């Protein structure tokens, strides 16, 4: 019997965990929804303005600077992607910014590398830096729900969680580290999830611009 990727990721348990995460956020979910709507509206407005007046959005000077200082820009970009994980904020804006700095395929590969290095930092250093105390106090219900789900299905939960743009991927990595889930399994999960999500962002934006 063949199992397609979408059946593996979008299983009932994965969706239940993500739902419980949002439910535990109570009023914060309203803020997240509002933020998401504002973000989408902002992108739509920018695209409309871009097509209406492309000269105003001329970024050739930026591409020229990156071309002249590519190694420096690449190093700084990877450093940001690597350590943004310790802030537990979405890296989506930085993935989108990569389209402005690098060719789409190159931006995608760089983002995958950044996702992996960020996951390594979160997986191995969160407890060492005592960020686990802050996480456990901020997301107690969510972390408990994630732990219960991960004990039953590890890879599908990690991949499914990583595919949703409004939940922090670094949180699932941290919880996985506390349960001693092998890092290679975490890496495969986030590559499936975030890799798919970033591919959509990067190549669709490149198509429109």
VENWO-V867315 format. One record per residue. N is the residue number from 1. RES is the residue in three letters. PSI is psi as a letter, one per 40 degrees, with the letter a starting at -180 (* if undefined). Layout:
n res psi
N RES PSI
N RES PSI
//
This chain:
n res psi
1 UNK h
2 UNK h
3 UNK h
4 UNK i
5 UNK d
6 UNK d
7 UNK d
8 UNK d
9 UNK d
10 UNK f
11 UNK i
12 UNK d
13 UNK d
14 UNK d
15 UNK d
16 UNK d
17 UNK d
18 UNK d
19 UNK d
20 UNK d
21 UNK d
22 UNK d
23 UNK d
24 UNK d
25 UNK e
26 UNK b
27 UNK d
28 UNK d
29 UNK d
30 UNK d
31 UNK d
32 UNK d
33 UNK d
34 UNK d
35 UNK d
36 UNK d
37 UNK d
38 UNK d
39 UNK d
40 UNK d
41 UNK d
42 UNK d
43 UNK d
44 UNK d
45 UNK d
46 UNK d
47 UNK d
48 UNK d
49 UNK d
50 UNK d
51 UNK d
52 UNK d
53 UNK g
54 UNK d
55 UNK d
56 UNK d
57 UNK f
58 UNK h
59 UNK f
60 UNK d
61 UNK d
62 UNK d
63 UNK d
64 UNK d
65 UNK d
66 UNK d
67 UNK d
68 UNK d
69 UNK f
70 UNK d
71 UNK d
72 UNK d
73 UNK d
74 UNK d
75 UNK d
76 UNK d
77 UNK d
78 UNK d
79 UNK d
80 UNK d
81 UNK d
82 UNK d
83 UNK e
84 UNK d
85 UNK d
86 UNK e
87 UNK e
88 UNK f
89 UNK i
90 UNK i
91 UNK e
92 UNK d
93 UNK d
94 UNK d
95 UNK d
96 UNK d
97 UNK d
98 UNK d
99 UNK d
100 UNK d
101 UNK d
102 UNK i
103 UNK i
104 UNK d
105 UNK d
106 UNK d
107 UNK d
108 UNK d
109 UNK d
110 UNK d
111 UNK d
112 UNK d
113 UNK d
114 UNK d
115 UNK d
116 UNK d
117 UNK d
118 UNK d
119 UNK d
120 UNK d
121 UNK d
122 UNK d
123 UNK d
124 UNK d
125 UNK e
126 UNK d
127 UNK d
128 UNK d
129 UNK e
130 UNK e
131 UNK e
132 UNK d
133 UNK d
134 UNK d
135 UNK d
136 UNK d
137 UNK d
138 UNK d
139 UNK f
140 UNK d
141 UNK d
142 UNK d
143 UNK d
144 UNK d
145 UNK d
146 UNK d
147 UNK d
148 UNK d
149 UNK d
150 UNK d
151 UNK d
152 UNK d
153 UNK h
154 UNK c
155 UNK d
156 UNK d
157 UNK d
158 UNK d
159 UNK d
160 UNK d
161 UNK d
162 UNK d
163 UNK e
164 UNK h
165 UNK e
166 UNK e
167 UNK i
168 UNK h
169 UNK d
170 UNK d
171 UNK d
172 UNK d
173 UNK d
174 UNK d
175 UNK d
176 UNK d
177 UNK d
178 UNK d
179 UNK e
180 UNK f
181 UNK h
182 UNK i
183 UNK d
184 UNK d
185 UNK d
186 UNK d
187 UNK d
188 UNK d
189 UNK d
190 UNK d
191 UNK d
192 UNK d
193 UNK c
194 UNK d
195 UNK d
196 UNK d
197 UNK d
198 UNK d
199 UNK d
200 UNK d
201 UNK d
202 UNK d
203 UNK d
204 UNK d
205 UNK d
206 UNK d
207 UNK d
208 UNK d
209 UNK *
//
